[in-house]
């Protein structure tokens, strides 16, 4: 979960900088900005879902190893 948090935070910082560039300059085309924003959102959601699945698998495995689950 720690790695997912780091990746999501880095992408958030990049998105904030990119948004500021779009707002204050004309360096980035609006369609490219939307495509990059959607792509970053997809990566963040996928990263968090994968991290949650791995954490759930790890906790279930730990319970099975300690004979709390059959």
Biopython code that builds the backbone (N, CA, C, O; Angstrom):
import numpy as np
from Bio.PDB.StructureBuilder import StructureBuilder

atoms = [
    (1, "UNK", "N", (0.828, -1.188, 0.000)),
    (1, "UNK", "CA", (0.000, 0.000, 0.000)),
    (1, "UNK", "C", (0.870, 1.249, 0.000)),
    (1, "UNK", "O", (0.472, 2.300, -0.502)),
    (2, "UNK", "N", (2.067, 1.117, 0.572)),
    (2, "UNK", "CA", (2.975, 2.251, 0.636)),
    (2, "UNK", "C", (3.403, 2.688, -0.770)),
    (2, "UNK", "O", (3.471, 3.881, -1.065)),
    (3, "UNK", "N", (3.686, 1.720, -1.618)),
    (3, "UNK", "CA", (4.119, 2.037, -2.987)),
    (3, "UNK", "C", (2.982, 2.684, -3.764)),
    (3, "UNK", "O", (3.208, 3.617, -4.535)),
    (4, "UNK", "N", (1.761, 2.196, -3.567)),
    (4, "UNK", "CA", (0.603, 2.781, -4.249)),
    (4, "UNK", "C", (0.396, 4.228, -3.821)),
    (4, "UNK", "O", (0.054, 5.078, -4.643)),
    (5, "UNK", "N", (0.601, 4.508, -2.549)),
    (5, "UNK", "CA", (0.476, 5.878, -2.055)),
    (5, "UNK", "C", (1.532, 6.779, -2.666)),
    (5, "UNK", "O", (1.237, 7.917, -3.034)),
    (6, "UNK", "N", (2.748, 6.291, -2.777)),
    (6, "UNK", "CA", (3.829, 7.083, -3.371)),
    (6, "UNK", "C", (3.548, 7.358, -4.844)),
    (6, "UNK", "O", (3.703, 8.488, -5.307)),
    (7, "UNK", "N", (3.136, 6.329, -5.580)),
    (7, "UNK", "CA", (2.841, 6.505, -7.005)),
    (7, "UNK", "C", (1.689, 7.483, -7.201)),
    (7, "UNK", "O", (1.757, 8.363, -8.059)),
    (8, "UNK", "N", (0.632, 7.330, -6.406)),
    (8, "UNK", "CA", (-0.520, 8.223, -6.523)),
    (8, "UNK", "C", (-0.148, 9.655, -6.179)),
    (8, "UNK", "O", (-0.615, 10.590, -6.831)),
    (9, "UNK", "N", (0.683, 9.837, -5.166)),
    (9, "UNK", "CA", (1.109, 11.193, -4.783)),
    (9, "UNK", "C", (1.957, 11.839, -5.867)),
    (9, "UNK", "O", (1.795, 13.024, -6.159)),
    (10, "UNK", "N", (2.848, 11.079, -6.456)),
    (10, "UNK", "CA", (3.682, 11.612, -7.540)),
    (10, "UNK", "C", (2.822, 12.009, -8.730)),
    (10, "UNK", "O", (3.023, 13.074, -9.314)),
    (11, "UNK", "N", (1.865, 11.160, -9.093)),
    (11, "UNK", "CA", (0.983, 11.483, -10.216)),
    (11, "UNK", "C", (0.117, 12.699, -9.907)),
    (11, "UNK", "O", (-0.166, 13.496, -10.801)),
    (12, "UNK", "N", (-0.304, 12.852, -8.663)),
    (12, "UNK", "CA", (-1.081, 14.021, -8.283)),
    (12, "UNK", "C", (-0.257, 15.301, -8.425)),
    (12, "UNK", "O", (-0.756, 16.309, -8.926)),
    (13, "UNK", "N", (0.984, 15.262, -7.992)),
    (13, "UNK", "CA", (1.858, 16.433, -8.127)),
    (13, "UNK", "C", (2.079, 16.775, -9.601)),
    (13, "UNK", "O", (2.037, 17.943, -9.986)),
    (14, "UNK", "N", (2.312, 15.754, -10.416)),
    (14, "UNK", "CA", (2.496, 15.983, -11.858)),
    (14, "UNK", "C", (1.234, 16.584, -12.460)),
    (14, "UNK", "O", (1.308, 17.505, -13.274)),
    (15, "UNK", "N", (0.063, 16.059, -12.057)),
    (15, "UNK", "CA", (-1.192, 16.579, -12.594)),
    (15, "UNK", "C", (-1.422, 18.028, -12.178)),
    (15, "UNK", "O", (-1.904, 18.831, -12.977)),
    (16, "UNK", "N", (-1.082, 18.371, -10.935)),
    (16, "UNK", "CA", (-1.244, 19.756, -10.474)),
    (16, "UNK", "C", (-0.334, 20.686, -11.272)),
    (16, "UNK", "O", (-0.769, 21.758, -11.693)),
    (17, "UNK", "N", (0.904, 20.298, -11.483)),
    (17, "UNK", "CA", (1.828, 21.125, -12.277)),
    (17, "UNK", "C", (1.324, 21.262, -13.705)),
    (17, "UNK", "O", (1.355, 22.350, -14.280)),
    (18, "UNK", "N", (0.857, 20.152, -14.276)),
    (18, "UNK", "CA", (0.340, 20.190, -15.642)),
    (18, "UNK", "C", (-0.888, 21.099, -15.733)),
    (18, "UNK", "O", (-1.044, 21.829, -16.712)),
    (19, "UNK", "N", (-1.752, 21.059, -14.729)),
    (19, "UNK", "CA", (-2.937, 21.915, -14.710)),
    (19, "UNK", "C", (-2.543, 23.384, -14.631)),
    (19, "UNK", "O", (-3.145, 24.222, -15.302)),
    (20, "UNK", "N", (-1.553, 23.701, -13.832)),
    (20, "UNK", "CA", (-1.088, 25.083, -13.731)),
    (20, "UNK", "C", (-0.491, 25.566, -15.049)),
    (20, "UNK", "O", (-0.686, 26.718, -15.436)),
    (21, "UNK", "N", (0.227, 24.696, -15.729)),
    (21, "UNK", "CA", (0.791, 25.057, -17.043)),
    (21, "UNK", "C", (-0.325, 25.334, -18.032)),
    (21, "UNK", "O", (-0.252, 26.299, -18.794)),
    (22, "UNK", "N", (-1.358, 24.501, -18.030)),
    (22, "UNK", "CA", (-2.479, 24.708, -18.945)),
    (22, "UNK", "C", (-3.215, 26.005, -18.626)),
    (22, "UNK", "O", (-3.620, 26.732, -19.533)),
    (23, "UNK", "N", (-3.387, 26.294, -17.342)),
    (23, "UNK", "CA", (-4.120, 27.504, -16.947)),
    (23, "UNK", "C", (-3.367, 28.784, -17.286)),
    (23, "UNK", "O", (-3.982, 29.767, -17.700)),
    (24, "UNK", "N", (-2.060, 28.790, -17.119)),
    (24, "UNK", "CA", (-1.296, 30.023, -17.234)),
    (24, "UNK", "C", (-0.588, 30.197, -18.574)),
    (24, "UNK", "O", (-0.167, 31.307, -18.901)),
    (25, "UNK", "N", (-0.448, 29.148, -19.342)),
    (25, "UNK", "CA", (0.219, 29.263, -20.642)),
    (25, "UNK", "C", (-0.600, 28.535, -21.700)),
    (25, "UNK", "O", (-1.602, 27.888, -21.396)),
    (26, "UNK", "N", (-0.165, 28.653, -22.917)),
    (26, "UNK", "CA", (-0.800, 27.930, -24.024)),
    (26, "UNK", "C", (0.127, 26.835, -24.558)),
    (26, "UNK", "O", (0.101, 26.511, -25.745)),
    (27, "UNK", "N", (0.936, 26.278, -23.675)),
    (27, "UNK", "CA", (1.924, 25.294, -24.098)),
    (27, "UNK", "C", (1.315, 23.923, -24.386)),
    (27, "UNK", "O", (1.857, 23.158, -25.184)),
    (28, "UNK", "N", (0.213, 23.616, -23.752)),
    (28, "UNK", "CA", (-0.380, 22.289, -23.877)),
    (28, "UNK", "C", (-1.766, 22.402, -24.503)),
    (28, "UNK", "O", (-2.588, 23.210, -24.071)),
    (29, "UNK", "N", (-2.012, 21.595, -25.513)),
    (29, "UNK", "CA", (-3.313, 21.570, -26.171)),
    (29, "UNK", "C", (-4.355, 20.997, -25.206)),
    (29, "UNK", "O", (-4.048, 20.103, -24.417)),
    (30, "UNK", "N", (-5.570, 21.508, -25.271)),
    (30, "UNK", "CA", (-6.607, 21.079, -24.326)),
    (30, "UNK", "C", (-6.981, 19.604, -24.503)),
    (30, "UNK", "O", (-7.273, 18.925, -23.519)),
    (31, "UNK", "N", (-6.977, 19.106, -25.728)),
    (31, "UNK", "CA", (-7.301, 17.685, -25.927)),
    (31, "UNK", "C", (-6.202, 16.792, -25.351)),
    (31, "UNK", "O", (-6.487, 15.741, -24.776)),
    (32, "UNK", "N", (-4.967, 17.208, -25.504)),
    (32, "UNK", "CA", (-3.859, 16.456, -24.927)),
    (32, "UNK", "C", (-3.940, 16.478, -23.401)),
    (32, "UNK", "O", (-3.664, 15.475, -22.742)),
    (33, "UNK", "N", (-4.320, 17.623, -22.849)),
    (33, "UNK", "CA", (-4.474, 17.743, -21.394)),
    (33, "UNK", "C", (-5.556, 16.791, -20.882)),
    (33, "UNK", "O", (-5.363, 16.122, -19.867)),
    (34, "UNK", "N", (-6.669, 16.728, -21.567)),
    (34, "UNK", "CA", (-7.754, 15.832, -21.153)),
    (34, "UNK", "C", (-7.306, 14.373, -21.253)),
    (34, "UNK", "O", (-7.579, 13.576, -20.356)),
    (35, "UNK", "N", (-6.627, 14.028, -22.333)),
    (35, "UNK", "CA", (-6.149, 12.657, -22.504)),
    (35, "UNK", "C", (-5.163, 12.283, -21.402)),
    (35, "UNK", "O", (-5.241, 11.188, -20.845)),
    (36, "UNK", "N", (-4.238, 13.185, -21.086)),
    (36, "UNK", "CA", (-3.270, 12.915, -20.022)),
    (36, "UNK", "C", (-3.948, 12.819, -18.663)),
    (36, "UNK", "O", (-3.575, 11.981, -17.841)),
    (37, "UNK", "N", (-4.933, 13.664, -18.423)),
    (37, "UNK", "CA", (-5.652, 13.629, -17.145)),
    (37, "UNK", "C", (-6.403, 12.315, -16.974)),
    (37, "UNK", "O", (-6.350, 11.705, -15.906)),
    (38, "UNK", "N", (-7.092, 11.884, -18.003)),
    (38, "UNK", "CA", (-7.822, 10.613, -17.942)),
    (38, "UNK", "C", (-6.854, 9.450, -17.766)),
    (38, "UNK", "O", (-7.123, 8.532, -16.991)),
    (39, "UNK", "N", (-5.737, 9.480, -18.473)),
    (39, "UNK", "CA", (-4.738, 8.415, -18.351)),
    (39, "UNK", "C", (-4.180, 8.349, -16.937)),
    (39, "UNK", "O", (-4.034, 7.264, -16.374)),
    (40, "UNK", "N", (-3.871, 9.498, -16.365)),
    (40, "UNK", "CA", (-3.365, 9.519, -14.992)),
    (40, "UNK", "C", (-4.408, 8.998, -14.010)),
    (40, "UNK", "O", (-4.075, 8.275, -13.071)),
    (41, "UNK", "N", (-5.650, 9.359, -14.225)),
    (41, "UNK", "CA", (-6.715, 8.868, -13.363)),
    (41, "UNK", "C", (-6.841, 7.358, -13.424)),
    (41, "UNK", "O", (-7.025, 6.701, -12.400)),
    (42, "UNK", "N", (-6.744, 6.814, -14.615)),
    (42, "UNK", "CA", (-6.824, 5.362, -14.784)),
    (42, "UNK", "C", (-5.666, 4.674, -14.081)),
    (42, "UNK", "O", (-5.857, 3.653, -13.422)),
    (43, "UNK", "N", (-4.466, 5.225, -14.216)),
    (43, "UNK", "CA", (-3.293, 4.635, -13.570)),
    (43, "UNK", "C", (-3.429, 4.688, -12.049)),
    (43, "UNK", "O", (-3.095, 3.720, -11.365)),
    (44, "UNK", "N", (-3.916, 5.809, -11.514)),
    (44, "UNK", "CA", (-4.085, 5.933, -10.066)),
    (44, "UNK", "C", (-5.109, 4.926, -9.552)),
    (44, "UNK", "O", (-4.863, 4.257, -8.548)),
    (45, "UNK", "N", (-6.238, 4.810, -10.216)),
    (45, "UNK", "CA", (-7.275, 3.865, -9.787)),
    (45, "UNK", "C", (-6.755, 2.427, -9.874)),
    (45, "UNK", "O", (-6.969, 1.633, -8.958)),
    (46, "UNK", "N", (-6.082, 2.098, -10.960)),
    (46, "UNK", "CA", (-5.546, 0.743, -11.115)),
    (46, "UNK", "C", (-4.503, 0.445, -10.046)),
    (46, "UNK", "O", (-4.480, -0.658, -9.501)),
    (47, "UNK", "N", (-3.644, 1.406, -9.740)),
    (47, "UNK", "CA", (-2.615, 1.214, -8.715)),
    (47, "UNK", "C", (-3.241, 0.960, -7.351)),
    (47, "UNK", "O", (-2.814, 0.062, -6.625)),
    (48, "UNK", "N", (-4.245, 1.742, -7.004)),
    (48, "UNK", "CA", (-4.895, 1.571, -5.707)),
    (48, "UNK", "C", (-5.637, 0.230, -5.636)),
    (48, "UNK", "O", (-5.580, -0.454, -4.614)),
    (49, "UNK", "N", (-6.327, -0.145, -6.708)),
    (49, "UNK", "CA", (-7.044, -1.430, -6.710)),
    (49, "UNK", "C", (-6.080, -2.615, -6.592)),
    (49, "UNK", "O", (-6.359, -3.576, -5.875)),
    (50, "UNK", "N", (-4.959, -2.545, -7.288)),
    (50, "UNK", "CA", (-3.962, -3.618, -7.206)),
    (50, "UNK", "C", (-3.388, -3.692, -5.795)),
    (50, "UNK", "O", (-3.212, -4.782, -5.250)),
    (51, "UNK", "N", (-3.096, -2.535, -5.204)),
    (51, "UNK", "CA", (-2.547, -2.519, -3.846)),
    (51, "UNK", "C", (-3.548, -3.094, -2.843)),
    (51, "UNK", "O", (-3.164, -3.843, -1.945)),
    (52, "UNK", "N", (-4.820, -2.750, -2.990)),
    (52, "UNK", "CA", (-5.838, -3.291, -2.093)),
    (52, "UNK", "C", (-5.977, -4.804, -2.251)),
    (52, "UNK", "O", (-6.124, -5.521, -1.261)),
    (53, "UNK", "N", (-5.931, -5.283, -3.474)),
    (53, "UNK", "CA", (-6.031, -6.718, -3.717)),
    (53, "UNK", "C", (-4.840, -7.455, -3.113)),
    (53, "UNK", "O", (-5.009, -8.516, -2.512)),
    (54, "UNK", "N", (-3.648, -6.907, -3.267)),
    (54, "UNK", "CA", (-2.462, -7.538, -2.699)),
    (54, "UNK", "C", (-2.501, -7.530, -1.172)),
    (54, "UNK", "O", (-2.099, -8.507, -0.540)),
    (55, "UNK", "N", (-2.980, -6.439, -0.574)),
    (55, "UNK", "CA", (-3.080, -6.376, 0.879)),
    (55, "UNK", "C", (-4.095, -7.394, 1.392)),
    (55, "UNK", "O", (-3.853, -8.062, 2.397)),
    (56, "UNK", "N", (-5.223, -7.510, 0.707)),
    (56, "UNK", "CA", (-6.242, -8.473, 1.108)),
    (56, "UNK", "C", (-5.712, -9.903, 0.990)),
    (56, "UNK", "O", (-5.947, -10.728, 1.874)),
    (57, "UNK", "N", (-5.006, -10.192, -0.086)),
    (57, "UNK", "CA", (-4.432, -11.519, -0.279)),
    (57, "UNK", "C", (-3.411, -11.811, 0.822)),
    (57, "UNK", "O", (-3.367, -12.919, 1.356)),
    (58, "UNK", "N", (-2.591, -10.808, 1.158)),
    (58, "UNK", "CA", (-1.582, -11.001, 2.198)),
    (58, "UNK", "C", (-2.188, -11.226, 3.564)),
    (58, "UNK", "O", (-1.704, -12.064, 4.324)),
    (59, "UNK", "N", (-3.239, -10.494, 3.890)),
    (59, "UNK", "CA", (-3.865, -10.677, 5.199)),
    (59, "UNK", "C", (-4.571, -12.025, 5.282)),
    (59, "UNK", "O", (-4.560, -12.662, 6.336)),
    (60, "UNK", "N", (-5.186, -12.469, 4.186)),
    (60, "UNK", "CA", (-5.836, -13.776, 4.175)),
    (60, "UNK", "C", (-4.805, -14.889, 4.297)),
    (60, "UNK", "O", (-5.024, -15.877, 4.997)),
    (61, "UNK", "N", (-3.692, -14.723, 3.617)),
    (61, "UNK", "CA", (-2.629, -15.726, 3.686)),
    (61, "UNK", "C", (-2.066, -15.804, 5.102)),
    (61, "UNK", "O", (-1.778, -16.893, 5.598)),
    (62, "UNK", "N", (-1.909, -14.657, 5.752)),
    (62, "UNK", "CA", (-1.399, -14.638, 7.113)),
    (62, "UNK", "C", (-2.361, -15.357, 8.062)),
    (62, "UNK", "O", (-1.925, -16.102, 8.939)),
    (63, "UNK", "N", (-3.668, -15.135, 7.889)),
    (63, "UNK", "CA", (-4.645, -15.812, 8.727)),
    (63, "UNK", "C", (-4.632, -17.317, 8.506)),
    (63, "UNK", "O", (-4.777, -18.088, 9.455)),
    (64, "UNK", "N", (-4.459, -17.738, 7.251)),
    (64, "UNK", "CA", (-4.383, -19.173, 6.971)),
    (64, "UNK", "C", (-3.122, -19.780, 7.564)),
    (64, "UNK", "O", (-3.157, -20.901, 8.071)),
    (65, "UNK", "N", (-2.009, -19.057, 7.508)),
    (65, "UNK", "CA", (-0.752, -19.560, 8.058)),
    (65, "UNK", "C", (-0.841, -19.740, 9.571)),
    (65, "UNK", "O", (-0.188, -20.634, 10.110)),
    (66, "UNK", "N", (-1.614, -18.937, 10.263)),
    (66, "UNK", "CA", (-1.764, -19.031, 11.704)),
    (66, "UNK", "C", (-2.968, -19.892, 12.094)),
    (66, "UNK", "O", (-3.372, -19.909, 13.257)),
    (67, "UNK", "N", (-3.534, -20.602, 11.125)),
    (67, "UNK", "CA", (-4.647, -21.537, 11.329)),
    (67, "UNK", "C", (-5.904, -20.870, 11.881)),
    (67, "UNK", "O", (-6.658, -21.490, 12.631)),
    (68, "UNK", "N", (-6.132, -19.613, 11.514)),
    (68, "UNK", "CA", (-7.385, -18.962, 11.883)),
    (68, "UNK", "C", (-8.480, -19.214, 10.844)),
    (68, "UNK", "O", (-9.669, -19.114, 11.147)),
    (69, "UNK", "N", (-8.066, -19.539, 9.624)),
    (69, "UNK", "CA", (-9.007, -19.881, 8.553)),
    (69, "UNK", "C", (-8.728, -21.297, 8.091)),
    (69, "UNK", "O", (-7.598, -21.777, 8.166)),
    (70, "UNK", "N", (-9.766, -21.959, 7.613)),
    (70, "UNK", "CA", (-9.599, -23.323, 7.100)),
    (70, "UNK", "C", (-9.226, -23.303, 5.651)),
    (70, "UNK", "O", (-9.043, -24.358, 5.045)),
]
sb = StructureBuilder()
sb.init_structure("model")
sb.init_model(0)
sb.init_chain("A")
sb.init_seg("    ")
for serial, (resi, resn, name, xyz) in enumerate(atoms, 1):
    if name == "N":
        sb.init_residue(resn, " ", resi, " ")
    sb.init_atom(name, np.array(xyz, "f"), 0.0, 1.0, " ", f" {name:<3s}", serial, name[0])
structure = sb.get_structure()
